Amino acid sequence: TLSEISEILGLEIPESLKNPAEETYNLVLICAPTEVPSEPEKREERLALVFETTQPDQARDSLKEWEATMAKDLEGLMLEPPGQEATAEFQETVYKGAALRYKNLPRSSLTVDYTVSQDIIIITTSKQSIYTIYELVLNQPLGS
């Protein structure tokens, strides 16, 4: 369950997000090129959580309330020490019509990103991984 994987990784996920997701979630490992132009052949691994919600509007509200501690609470998803946050507040951008919220961490390729699209919550640790997972989730049902 999501509660079990949270415990194993040391994640602090609000109960309001876990309850609807207890049975259907994916822990995803993404291996993508770095965003560093001087190292185009280098690849970075990132973990992400993808899970369903029955109440997307409530999930958006819960995620927004969680933003104050989200980076610290998700350190178990980061495969390297996150260091100090580079931006004080979460920022928002739009990708293919979806609102993505993110917070930059010291390394340019390490962030906390999340979105709620339809009935799916995606939480990742880089901009590239949220784009990749978003594209995959749109093309396949969760759990496929």
Summary of the structure (lengths in Angstrom):
residues: 144
radius of gyration: 14.3
end to end distance: 16.8
largest distance: 43.5
contacts: 422
relative contact order: 0.20
helix: 34%
strand: 30%
